[in-house]
């Protein structure tokens, strides 16, 4: 089964997890996955920590997901730290295990990185390479930033680069977090007008902790904090973590409804390796009764 076939029929539901550090056991994450499976996700993706202390561990997780028989694993993969030969070796390893869905990314250079930047500069080049070498053996997802990738000079340039990734052979698009549904809608309308027609899977980062929201939006991704979310952060600024989390979950549920009303192709929850918030939000959005 291909994820794109599912998206052609209905909105998909999925989760992202990340591998534990090399010296940590896998079991706690396997427990989280078991809980997430109760929501019958269409796929679970696992991040790729290029050059990090957990490099390579994503394959163990993807394999465990595949062997569970519960859902489809997607392995994230970055050009950074990988030569053409490295890519071939890892794609061959994926296929030999039965993993045929990947999210092809450029990645970001880890702090203090002294290794190779890899043979490709942009994700589109790797997508073209994998498509050429492996034909249709892989379903390839690509990343997109509804509020523009932080390094792109203009929206127009960034969108042109999305089009290049699609034309290089990407099958669907997975988005960066975006708390501003209005801005998302404008971006979606624009990419559709410019010929990016592949399904769009929306990344949902639940609002659970004020410092994390501020850090994720402003610290790394250049994403906006829309007025209602800014107001929520201010109102609960000195409240307990538990009270903020409750209000944040309510905010997330409302945002998910707004996304669903746009007729998006998929919802992809960043689980942060915890199941409880995802379960609560999916329950409140009716996603547990599929
Ligand atoms: P690209 O598509 O290469 O784009 C990067 C920048 O280059 C953009 O500004 C783009 O406009 C520009 N660009 C693209 N093509 C050209 C061109 N031909 N000429 C000039 N400029 C160009 N990172 C990880 O390390 N591991 C992960 O597991 C991971 N998972 C992610 C999951 C999702 C859903 C998302 C949205 C991001 C994830 N990331 C991950 C982060 C991602 O690697 C970064 O956002 C990275 O900075 C950009 O990756 P990209 O694939 O979008 O790059």
py3Dmol code that shows the C-alpha trace and the ligand (Angstrom):
import py3Dmol

protein = """\
ATOM      1  CA  UNK A   1       0.000   0.000   0.000  1.00  0.00           C
ATOM      2  CA  UNK A   2       1.262   3.495  -0.867  1.00  0.00           C
ATOM      3  CA  UNK A   3       0.523   6.520   1.299  1.00  0.00           C
ATOM      4  CA  UNK A   4      -0.329   8.490  -1.825  1.00  0.00           C
ATOM      5  CA  UNK A   5      -3.065   5.937  -2.651  1.00  0.00           C
ATOM      6  CA  UNK A   6      -4.548   6.529   0.807  1.00  0.00           C
ATOM      7  CA  UNK A   7      -4.381  10.310   0.364  1.00  0.00           C
ATOM      8  CA  UNK A   8      -6.115   9.998  -3.001  1.00  0.00           C
ATOM      9  CA  UNK A   9      -9.139   8.591  -1.156  1.00  0.00           C
ATOM     10  CA  UNK A  10      -9.207  10.467   2.151  1.00  0.00           C
ATOM     11  CA  UNK A  11      -7.220  12.576   4.622  1.00  0.00           C
ATOM     12  CA  UNK A  12      -4.378  10.562   6.148  1.00  0.00           C
ATOM     13  CA  UNK A  13      -3.404  10.536   9.829  1.00  0.00           C
ATOM     14  CA  UNK A  14       0.204  10.046  10.883  1.00  0.00           C
ATOM     15  CA  UNK A  15       2.823  10.726  13.560  1.00  0.00           C
ATOM     16  CA  UNK A  16       6.487  11.634  13.719  1.00  0.00           C
ATOM     17  CA  UNK A  17       8.872  10.087  16.234  1.00  0.00           C
ATOM     18  CA  UNK A  18      12.616  10.492  16.702  1.00  0.00           C
ATOM     19  CA  UNK A  19      15.208   7.853  17.661  1.00  0.00           C
ATOM     20  CA  UNK A  20      16.460   7.754  21.251  1.00  0.00           C
ATOM     21  CA  UNK A  21      20.143   8.524  21.837  1.00  0.00           C
ATOM     22  CA  UNK A  22      22.554   5.680  21.078  1.00  0.00           C
ATOM     23  CA  UNK A  23      22.997   4.702  24.743  1.00  0.00           C
ATOM     24  CA  UNK A  24      19.266   4.689  25.535  1.00  0.00           C
ATOM     25  CA  UNK A  25      16.954   1.680  25.182  1.00  0.00           C
ATOM     26  CA  UNK A  26      14.336   1.460  22.450  1.00  0.00           C
ATOM     27  CA  UNK A  27      11.590   0.000  24.649  1.00  0.00           C
ATOM     28  CA  UNK A  28      10.032   3.265  25.930  1.00  0.00           C
ATOM     29  CA  UNK A  29       9.554   4.447  22.328  1.00  0.00           C
ATOM     30  CA  UNK A  30       8.116   1.075  21.338  1.00  0.00           C
ATOM     31  CA  UNK A  31       5.586   1.556  24.162  1.00  0.00           C
ATOM     32  CA  UNK A  32       4.670   5.001  22.785  1.00  0.00           C
ATOM     33  CA  UNK A  33       4.270   3.523  19.303  1.00  0.00           C
ATOM     34  CA  UNK A  34       1.941   0.839  20.669  1.00  0.00           C
ATOM     35  CA  UNK A  35      -0.272   3.597  22.088  1.00  0.00           C
ATOM     36  CA  UNK A  36      -0.184   5.557  18.817  1.00  0.00           C
ATOM     37  CA  UNK A  37      -1.156   2.440  16.853  1.00  0.00           C
ATOM     38  CA  UNK A  38      -4.477   2.470  18.728  1.00  0.00           C
ATOM     39  CA  UNK A  39      -5.370   5.489  16.532  1.00  0.00           C
ATOM     40  CA  UNK A  40      -4.748   3.409  13.389  1.00  0.00           C
ATOM     41  CA  UNK A  41      -2.315   5.881  11.813  1.00  0.00           C
ATOM     42  CA  UNK A  42      -1.683   5.528   8.092  1.00  0.00           C
ATOM     43  CA  UNK A  43       2.033   5.946   8.699  1.00  0.00           C
ATOM     44  CA  UNK A  44       4.641   6.834  11.295  1.00  0.00           C
ATOM     45  CA  UNK A  45       7.761   8.708  10.209  1.00  0.00           C
ATOM     46  CA  UNK A  46      11.090   8.619  12.003  1.00  0.00           C
ATOM     47  CA  UNK A  47      13.593  11.480  11.897  1.00  0.00           C
ATOM     48  CA  UNK A  48      17.160  11.171  10.682  1.00  0.00           C
ATOM     49  CA  UNK A  49      19.792  12.689  12.930  1.00  0.00           C
ATOM     50  CA  UNK A  50      22.559  13.362  10.429  1.00  0.00           C
ATOM     51  CA  UNK A  51      25.845  13.194  12.282  1.00  0.00           C
ATOM     52  CA  UNK A  52      24.113  13.112  15.667  1.00  0.00           C
ATOM     53  CA  UNK A  53      24.706  10.640  18.483  1.00  0.00           C
ATOM     54  CA  UNK A  54      21.720   8.646  17.269  1.00  0.00           C
ATOM     55  CA  UNK A  55      22.719   8.543  13.581  1.00  0.00           C
ATOM     56  CA  UNK A  56      21.535   5.339  11.956  1.00  0.00           C
ATOM     57  CA  UNK A  57      19.115   4.435  14.726  1.00  0.00           C
ATOM     58  CA  UNK A  58      16.136   5.548  12.669  1.00  0.00           C
ATOM     59  CA  UNK A  59      16.416   2.293  10.724  1.00  0.00           C
ATOM     60  CA  UNK A  60      15.894   0.239  13.906  1.00  0.00           C
ATOM     61  CA  UNK A  61      12.713   2.217  14.561  1.00  0.00           C
ATOM     62  CA  UNK A  62      11.434   1.972  10.974  1.00  0.00           C
ATOM     63  CA  UNK A  63      12.088  -1.749  11.065  1.00  0.00           C
ATOM     64  CA  UNK A  64      10.186  -2.104  14.373  1.00  0.00           C
ATOM     65  CA  UNK A  65       7.246  -0.164  12.894  1.00  0.00           C
ATOM     66  CA  UNK A  66       7.249  -2.352   9.798  1.00  0.00           C
ATOM     67  CA  UNK A  67       7.481  -5.558  11.851  1.00  0.00           C
ATOM     68  CA  UNK A  68       4.588  -4.454  14.063  1.00  0.00           C
ATOM     69  CA  UNK A  69       2.386  -4.861  10.982  1.00  0.00           C
ATOM     70  CA  UNK A  70       0.333  -1.892  12.265  1.00  0.00           C
ATOM     71  CA  UNK A  71       1.305   0.834   9.846  1.00  0.00           C
ATOM     72  CA  UNK A  72       3.728   2.077   7.173  1.00  0.00           C
ATOM     73  CA  UNK A  73       7.114   3.472   8.296  1.00  0.00           C
ATOM     74  CA  UNK A  74       8.627   6.504   6.570  1.00  0.00           C
ATOM     75  CA  UNK A  75      12.340   6.961   6.998  1.00  0.00           C
ATOM     76  CA  UNK A  76      13.546  10.580   6.944  1.00  0.00           C
ATOM     77  CA  UNK A  77      16.814  11.002   5.103  1.00  0.00           C
ATOM     78  CA  UNK A  78      19.151  13.970   4.534  1.00  0.00           C
ATOM     79  CA  UNK A  79      21.634  14.928   1.835  1.00  0.00           C
ATOM     80  CA  UNK A  80      23.910  16.325   4.545  1.00  0.00           C
ATOM     81  CA  UNK A  81      26.548  13.771   5.524  1.00  0.00           C
ATOM     82  CA  UNK A  82      25.765  11.498   2.573  1.00  0.00           C
ATOM     83  CA  UNK A  83      27.631  10.919  -0.666  1.00  0.00           C
ATOM     84  CA  UNK A  84      25.934   9.285  -3.671  1.00  0.00           C
ATOM     85  CA  UNK A  85      27.362   5.952  -2.544  1.00  0.00           C
ATOM     86  CA  UNK A  86      26.096   6.430   1.017  1.00  0.00           C
ATOM     87  CA  UNK A  87      22.649   7.203  -0.362  1.00  0.00           C
ATOM     88  CA  UNK A  88      22.709   4.087  -2.559  1.00  0.00           C
ATOM     89  CA  UNK A  89      23.784   1.911   0.388  1.00  0.00           C
ATOM     90  CA  UNK A  90      21.043   3.262   2.640  1.00  0.00           C
ATOM     91  CA  UNK A  91      18.323   3.072  -0.025  1.00  0.00           C
ATOM     92  CA  UNK A  92      19.365  -0.533  -0.751  1.00  0.00           C
ATOM     93  CA  UNK A  93      19.206  -1.274   2.994  1.00  0.00           C
ATOM     94  CA  UNK A  94      15.702   0.234   3.159  1.00  0.00           C
ATOM     95  CA  UNK A  95      14.471  -1.872   0.238  1.00  0.00           C
ATOM     96  CA  UNK A  96      16.033  -5.052   1.612  1.00  0.00           C
ATOM     97  CA  UNK A  97      14.043  -4.531   4.828  1.00  0.00           C
ATOM     98  CA  UNK A  98      10.837  -3.705   2.934  1.00  0.00           C
ATOM     99  CA  UNK A  99      10.910   0.050   3.712  1.00  0.00           C
ATOM    100  CA  UNK A 100       9.786   1.862   0.566  1.00  0.00           C
ATOM    101  CA  UNK A 101       8.663   5.291   1.841  1.00  0.00           C
ATOM    102  CA  UNK A 102      11.188   8.062   2.521  1.00  0.00           C
ATOM    103  CA  UNK A 103      11.129  11.761   3.331  1.00  0.00           C
ATOM    104  CA  UNK A 104      14.005  13.256   1.321  1.00  0.00           C
ATOM    105  CA  UNK A 105      15.477  16.351   2.978  1.00  0.00           C
ATOM    106  CA  UNK A 106      18.518  18.539   2.780  1.00  0.00           C
ATOM    107  CA  UNK A 107      18.897  18.628   6.576  1.00  0.00           C
ATOM    108  CA  UNK A 108      20.723  21.217   8.630  1.00  0.00           C
ATOM    109  CA  UNK A 109      24.412  21.085   9.469  1.00  0.00           C
ATOM    110  CA  UNK A 110      24.665  19.954  13.103  1.00  0.00           C
ATOM    111  CA  UNK A 111      26.628  22.277  15.396  1.00  0.00           C
ATOM    112  CA  UNK A 112      30.313  21.443  15.355  1.00  0.00           C
ATOM    113  CA  UNK A 113      29.904  19.219  12.268  1.00  0.00           C
ATOM    114  CA  UNK A 114      33.234  18.443  10.636  1.00  0.00           C
ATOM    115  CA  UNK A 115      32.149  15.646   8.315  1.00  0.00           C
ATOM    116  CA  UNK A 116      31.070  15.766   4.692  1.00  0.00           C
ATOM    117  CA  UNK A 117      28.236  18.020   3.548  1.00  0.00           C
ATOM    118  CA  UNK A 118      27.389  15.283   1.073  1.00  0.00           C
ATOM    119  CA  UNK A 119      27.344  15.202  -2.717  1.00  0.00           C
ATOM    120  CA  UNK A 120      24.156  17.251  -3.089  1.00  0.00           C
ATOM    121  CA  UNK A 121      23.411  20.831  -2.114  1.00  0.00           C
ATOM    122  CA  UNK A 122      19.610  20.745  -2.228  1.00  0.00           C
ATOM    123  CA  UNK A 123      16.957  18.134  -1.534  1.00  0.00           C
ATOM    124  CA  UNK A 124      15.740  18.302  -5.153  1.00  0.00           C
ATOM    125  CA  UNK A 125      19.059  16.857  -6.391  1.00  0.00           C
ATOM    126  CA  UNK A 126      18.769  13.871  -4.067  1.00  0.00           C
ATOM    127  CA  UNK A 127      15.133  13.307  -5.039  1.00  0.00           C
ATOM    128  CA  UNK A 128      16.118  13.297  -8.735  1.00  0.00           C
ATOM    129  CA  UNK A 129      18.996  10.901  -8.005  1.00  0.00           C
ATOM    130  CA  UNK A 130      16.840   8.418  -6.058  1.00  0.00           C
ATOM    131  CA  UNK A 131      14.089   8.555  -8.681  1.00  0.00           C
ATOM    132  CA  UNK A 132      16.590   7.941 -11.459  1.00  0.00           C
ATOM    133  CA  UNK A 133      18.365   5.079  -9.662  1.00  0.00           C
ATOM    134  CA  UNK A 134      15.330   3.369  -8.162  1.00  0.00           C
ATOM    135  CA  UNK A 135      12.437   4.190 -10.483  1.00  0.00           C
ATOM    136  CA  UNK A 136       9.106   3.812  -8.701  1.00  0.00           C
ATOM    137  CA  UNK A 137      10.400   1.570  -5.929  1.00  0.00           C
ATOM    138  CA  UNK A 138      10.129   4.413  -3.406  1.00  0.00           C
ATOM    139  CA  UNK A 139       7.312   6.755  -2.479  1.00  0.00           C
ATOM    140  CA  UNK A 140       9.231   9.986  -1.890  1.00  0.00           C
ATOM    141  CA  UNK A 141       7.992  12.777   0.359  1.00  0.00           C
ATOM    142  CA  UNK A 142       9.524  16.278   0.334  1.00  0.00           C
ATOM    143  CA  UNK A 143       9.457  19.094   2.901  1.00  0.00           C
ATOM    144  CA  UNK A 144       7.787  22.494   2.519  1.00  0.00           C
ATOM    145  CA  UNK A 145       7.539  25.571   4.739  1.00  0.00           C
ATOM    146  CA  UNK A 146       4.152  27.365   4.569  1.00  0.00           C
ATOM    147  CA  UNK A 147       5.752  30.491   6.046  1.00  0.00           C
ATOM    148  CA  UNK A 148       8.811  30.239   3.745  1.00  0.00           C
ATOM    149  CA  UNK A 149      12.016  28.391   4.540  1.00  0.00           C
ATOM    150  CA  UNK A 150      14.145  30.598   6.773  1.00  0.00           C
ATOM    151  CA  UNK A 151      17.033  30.761   4.248  1.00  0.00           C
ATOM    152  CA  UNK A 152      14.937  31.628   1.184  1.00  0.00           C
ATOM    153  CA  UNK A 153      15.074  35.276   0.156  1.00  0.00           C
ATOM    154  CA  UNK A 154      11.470  35.368  -1.087  1.00  0.00           C
ATOM    155  CA  UNK A 155       8.317  33.262  -1.095  1.00  0.00           C
ATOM    156  CA  UNK A 156       8.501  33.119  -4.890  1.00  0.00           C
ATOM    157  CA  UNK A 157      11.983  31.561  -4.810  1.00  0.00           C
ATOM    158  CA  UNK A 158      11.035  29.092  -2.112  1.00  0.00           C
ATOM    159  CA  UNK A 159       7.915  28.030  -4.014  1.00  0.00           C
ATOM    160  CA  UNK A 160       9.940  27.642  -7.218  1.00  0.00           C
ATOM    161  CA  UNK A 161      12.204  25.279  -5.297  1.00  0.00           C
ATOM    162  CA  UNK A 162       9.158  23.288  -4.139  1.00  0.00           C
ATOM    163  CA  UNK A 163       8.138  22.956  -7.762  1.00  0.00           C
ATOM    164  CA  UNK A 164      11.659  21.714  -8.593  1.00  0.00           C
ATOM    165  CA  UNK A 165      11.366  19.003  -5.932  1.00  0.00           C
ATOM    166  CA  UNK A 166       8.007  17.913  -7.278  1.00  0.00           C
ATOM    167  CA  UNK A 167       9.352  17.870 -10.838  1.00  0.00           C
ATOM    168  CA  UNK A 168      12.380  15.874  -9.666  1.00  0.00           C
ATOM    169  CA  UNK A 169       9.991  13.122  -8.610  1.00  0.00           C
ATOM    170  CA  UNK A 170       8.538  13.825  -5.140  1.00  0.00           C
ATOM    171  CA  UNK A 171       5.135  12.238  -4.534  1.00  0.00           C
ATOM    172  CA  UNK A 172       3.817  14.316  -1.644  1.00  0.00           C
ATOM    173  CA  UNK A 173       4.740  17.272   0.535  1.00  0.00           C
ATOM    174  CA  UNK A 174       5.089  17.305   4.330  1.00  0.00           C
ATOM    175  CA  UNK A 175       4.986  20.728   5.941  1.00  0.00           C
ATOM    176  CA  UNK A 176       6.874  22.514   8.639  1.00  0.00           C
ATOM    177  CA  UNK A 177       4.750  23.509  11.647  1.00  0.00           C
ATOM    178  CA  UNK A 178       2.442  26.451  11.010  1.00  0.00           C
ATOM    179  CA  UNK A 179       0.211  27.903  13.723  1.00  0.00           C
ATOM    180  CA  UNK A 180      -1.286  30.485  11.369  1.00  0.00           C
ATOM    181  CA  UNK A 181      -3.968  28.682   9.355  1.00  0.00           C
ATOM    182  CA  UNK A 182      -4.820  31.830   7.347  1.00  0.00           C
ATOM    183  CA  UNK A 183      -1.199  32.156   6.177  1.00  0.00           C
ATOM    184  CA  UNK A 184      -1.174  28.438   5.409  1.00  0.00           C
ATOM    185  CA  UNK A 185      -4.277  28.824   3.260  1.00  0.00           C
ATOM    186  CA  UNK A 186      -2.687  31.670   1.254  1.00  0.00           C
ATOM    187  CA  UNK A 187       0.474  29.577   0.738  1.00  0.00           C
ATOM    188  CA  UNK A 188      -1.563  26.522  -0.317  1.00  0.00           C
ATOM    189  CA  UNK A 189      -3.537  28.600  -2.842  1.00  0.00           C
ATOM    190  CA  UNK A 190      -0.276  30.032  -4.212  1.00  0.00           C
ATOM    191  CA  UNK A 191       1.562  26.719  -4.584  1.00  0.00           C
ATOM    192  CA  UNK A 192      -1.478  25.235  -6.329  1.00  0.00           C
ATOM    193  CA  UNK A 193      -1.552  28.176  -8.769  1.00  0.00           C
ATOM    194  CA  UNK A 194       2.148  27.649  -9.494  1.00  0.00           C
ATOM    195  CA  UNK A 195       1.640  23.994 -10.376  1.00  0.00           C
ATOM    196  CA  UNK A 196       2.575  22.193  -7.159  1.00  0.00           C
ATOM    197  CA  UNK A 197      -0.233  19.665  -7.324  1.00  0.00           C
ATOM    198  CA  UNK A 198       1.018  16.792  -5.125  1.00  0.00           C
ATOM    199  CA  UNK A 199      -0.833  16.042  -1.849  1.00  0.00           C
ATOM    200  CA  UNK A 200       0.018  18.281   1.126  1.00  0.00           C
ATOM    201  CA  UNK A 201       0.383  16.667   4.541  1.00  0.00           C
ATOM    202  CA  UNK A 202       0.187  19.289   7.297  1.00  0.00           C
ATOM    203  CA  UNK A 203       2.651  19.099  10.198  1.00  0.00           C
ATOM    204  CA  UNK A 204       0.890  19.713  13.519  1.00  0.00           C
ATOM    205  CA  UNK A 205       3.041  20.679  16.481  1.00  0.00           C
ATOM    206  CA  UNK A 206       0.705  20.524  19.505  1.00  0.00           C
ATOM    207  CA  UNK A 207       0.807  23.592  21.762  1.00  0.00           C
ATOM    208  CA  UNK A 208       1.937  22.044  25.051  1.00  0.00           C
ATOM    209  CA  UNK A 209       4.560  24.320  26.570  1.00  0.00           C
ATOM    210  CA  UNK A 210       5.025  28.066  26.085  1.00  0.00           C
ATOM    211  CA  UNK A 211       8.825  27.993  25.968  1.00  0.00           C
ATOM    212  CA  UNK A 212       8.802  25.242  23.355  1.00  0.00           C
ATOM    213  CA  UNK A 213       6.341  27.149  21.167  1.00  0.00           C
ATOM    214  CA  UNK A 214       8.444  30.314  21.369  1.00  0.00           C
ATOM    215  CA  UNK A 215      11.655  28.377  20.679  1.00  0.00           C
ATOM    216  CA  UNK A 216      10.265  26.388  17.746  1.00  0.00           C
ATOM    217  CA  UNK A 217       8.700  29.405  16.075  1.00  0.00           C
ATOM    218  CA  UNK A 218      11.258  32.094  16.746  1.00  0.00           C
ATOM    219  CA  UNK A 219      14.390  30.178  17.723  1.00  0.00           C
ATOM    220  CA  UNK A 220      14.802  28.053  14.635  1.00  0.00           C
ATOM    221  CA  UNK A 221      12.086  28.125  12.003  1.00  0.00           C
ATOM    222  CA  UNK A 222      11.091  31.773  11.522  1.00  0.00           C
ATOM    223  CA  UNK A 223       7.404  30.887  11.995  1.00  0.00           C
ATOM    224  CA  UNK A 224       4.853  33.373  13.240  1.00  0.00           C
ATOM    225  CA  UNK A 225       2.905  33.225  16.453  1.00  0.00           C
ATOM    226  CA  UNK A 226      -0.577  34.415  15.420  1.00  0.00           C
ATOM    227  CA  UNK A 227      -2.435  36.856  17.648  1.00  0.00           C
ATOM    228  CA  UNK A 228      -4.755  34.282  19.340  1.00  0.00           C
ATOM    229  CA  UNK A 229      -1.746  32.106  20.230  1.00  0.00           C
ATOM    230  CA  UNK A 230       0.224  35.149  21.453  1.00  0.00           C
ATOM    231  CA  UNK A 231      -2.789  36.036  23.606  1.00  0.00           C
ATOM    232  CA  UNK A 232      -2.943  32.509  25.020  1.00  0.00           C
ATOM    233  CA  UNK A 233       0.776  32.604  25.877  1.00  0.00           C
ATOM    234  CA  UNK A 234       0.348  35.980  27.610  1.00  0.00           C
ATOM    235  CA  UNK A 235      -2.774  34.920  29.483  1.00  0.00           C
ATOM    236  CA  UNK A 236      -1.095  31.757  30.780  1.00  0.00           C
ATOM    237  CA  UNK A 237       2.425  33.199  31.070  1.00  0.00           C
ATOM    238  CA  UNK A 238       2.592  32.748  34.837  1.00  0.00           C
ATOM    239  CA  UNK A 239       0.173  29.834  35.034  1.00  0.00           C
ATOM    240  CA  UNK A 240       1.270  26.326  35.913  1.00  0.00           C
ATOM    241  CA  UNK A 241       2.640  24.106  33.143  1.00  0.00           C
ATOM    242  CA  UNK A 242      -0.426  21.911  33.548  1.00  0.00           C
ATOM    243  CA  UNK A 243      -2.861  24.815  33.017  1.00  0.00           C
ATOM    244  CA  UNK A 244      -0.938  26.042  29.965  1.00  0.00           C
ATOM    245  CA  UNK A 245      -0.939  22.539  28.525  1.00  0.00           C
ATOM    246  CA  UNK A 246      -4.709  22.207  28.962  1.00  0.00           C
ATOM    247  CA  UNK A 247      -5.323  25.530  27.225  1.00  0.00           C
ATOM    248  CA  UNK A 248      -2.759  24.641  24.538  1.00  0.00           C
ATOM    249  CA  UNK A 249      -4.459  21.335  23.784  1.00  0.00           C
ATOM    250  CA  UNK A 250      -7.772  23.175  23.336  1.00  0.00           C
ATOM    251  CA  UNK A 251      -6.031  25.632  21.008  1.00  0.00           C
ATOM    252  CA  UNK A 252      -4.505  22.757  19.014  1.00  0.00           C
ATOM    253  CA  UNK A 253      -7.862  20.993  18.645  1.00  0.00           C
ATOM    254  CA  UNK A 254      -9.435  24.167  17.232  1.00  0.00           C
ATOM    255  CA  UNK A 255      -6.496  24.620  14.843  1.00  0.00           C
ATOM    256  CA  UNK A 256      -6.780  21.008  13.644  1.00  0.00           C
ATOM    257  CA  UNK A 257     -10.470  21.576  12.881  1.00  0.00           C
ATOM    258  CA  UNK A 258      -9.543  24.664  10.856  1.00  0.00           C
ATOM    259  CA  UNK A 259      -7.008  22.630   8.877  1.00  0.00           C
ATOM    260  CA  UNK A 260      -9.502  19.835   8.275  1.00  0.00           C
ATOM    261  CA  UNK A 261     -12.033  22.387   7.019  1.00  0.00           C
ATOM    262  CA  UNK A 262      -9.540  23.378   4.287  1.00  0.00           C
ATOM    263  CA  UNK A 263      -9.730  19.869   2.856  1.00  0.00           C
ATOM    264  CA  UNK A 264      -6.042  19.075   3.387  1.00  0.00           C
ATOM    265  CA  UNK A 265      -4.634  15.715   2.306  1.00  0.00           C
ATOM    266  CA  UNK A 266      -3.143  14.644   5.624  1.00  0.00           C
ATOM    267  CA  UNK A 267      -2.488  15.524   9.268  1.00  0.00           C
ATOM    268  CA  UNK A 268       0.956  14.663  10.580  1.00  0.00           C
ATOM    269  CA  UNK A 269       1.395  15.093  14.338  1.00  0.00           C
ATOM    270  CA  UNK A 270       4.839  15.731  15.791  1.00  0.00           C
ATOM    271  CA  UNK A 271       4.474  13.354  18.744  1.00  0.00           C
ATOM    272  CA  UNK A 272       7.743  14.345  20.451  1.00  0.00           C
ATOM    273  CA  UNK A 273       7.894  10.658  21.468  1.00  0.00           C
ATOM    274  CA  UNK A 274       4.904  10.976  23.785  1.00  0.00           C
ATOM    275  CA  UNK A 275       1.471   9.524  23.142  1.00  0.00           C
ATOM    276  CA  UNK A 276      -0.815  11.197  25.675  1.00  0.00           C
ATOM    277  CA  UNK A 277      -1.249  14.622  23.999  1.00  0.00           C
ATOM    278  CA  UNK A 278      -1.664  13.040  20.550  1.00  0.00           C
ATOM    279  CA  UNK A 279      -4.301  10.659  21.911  1.00  0.00           C
ATOM    280  CA  UNK A 280      -6.204  13.473  23.641  1.00  0.00           C
ATOM    281  CA  UNK A 281      -6.122  15.758  20.590  1.00  0.00           C
ATOM    282  CA  UNK A 282      -7.085  13.019  18.119  1.00  0.00           C
ATOM    283  CA  UNK A 283      -9.916  11.923  20.409  1.00  0.00           C
ATOM    284  CA  UNK A 284     -11.225  15.489  20.671  1.00  0.00           C
ATOM    285  CA  UNK A 285     -11.048  15.891  16.873  1.00  0.00           C
ATOM    286  CA  UNK A 286     -12.924  12.669  16.188  1.00  0.00           C
ATOM    287  CA  UNK A 287      -9.809  11.135  14.656  1.00  0.00           C
ATOM    288  CA  UNK A 288      -9.961   8.122  16.966  1.00  0.00           C
ATOM    289  CA  UNK A 289     -13.211   6.955  15.355  1.00  0.00           C
ATOM    290  CA  UNK A 290     -12.039   6.371  11.810  1.00  0.00           C
TER     291      UNK A 290
END
"""
ligand_1 = """\
53
LIG
P 15.766 22.185 0.375
O 14.565 21.787 -0.395
O 17.088 21.842 -0.214
O 15.647 23.729 0.668
C 16.547 24.376 1.579
C 16.687 25.849 1.203
O 17.361 25.954 -0.055
C 15.343 26.570 0.989
O 15.493 27.889 1.432
C 15.121 26.527 -0.516
O 14.324 27.610 -0.989
C 16.551 26.629 -1.013
N 16.772 25.942 -2.305
C 16.275 24.749 -2.677
N 16.687 24.441 -3.924
C 17.473 25.473 -4.343
C 18.206 25.757 -5.541
N 18.225 24.907 -6.560
N 18.916 26.920 -5.599
C 18.935 27.789 -4.557
N 18.241 27.567 -3.398
C 17.544 26.427 -3.298
N 16.030 17.759 9.367
C 16.855 16.729 9.722
O 18.057 16.920 9.821
N 16.344 15.477 10.001
C 15.020 15.201 9.898
O 14.602 14.068 10.127
C 14.128 16.267 9.522
N 12.791 16.041 9.394
C 11.975 17.041 8.911
C 10.608 16.767 8.704
C 9.765 17.747 8.168
C 8.295 17.409 7.912
C 10.275 19.044 7.861
C 9.386 20.113 7.297
C 11.621 19.331 8.098
C 12.488 18.331 8.617
N 13.851 18.568 8.834
C 14.691 17.549 9.239
C 14.403 19.928 8.658
C 14.951 20.173 7.242
O 16.038 19.344 6.994
C 15.318 21.659 7.194
O 14.151 22.440 7.164
C 16.289 22.071 6.125
O 16.766 23.389 6.470
C 15.698 22.192 4.728
O 15.402 20.986 4.207
P 14.664 20.870 2.761
O 14.602 19.428 2.471
O 13.418 21.645 2.749
O 15.776 21.576 1.843
"""
view = py3Dmol.view(width=600, height=400)
view.addModel(protein, "pdb")
view.setStyle({"model": 0}, {"cartoon": {"style": "trace"}})
view.addModel(ligand_1, "xyz")
view.setStyle({"model": 1}, {"stick": {}})
view.zoomTo()
view.show()
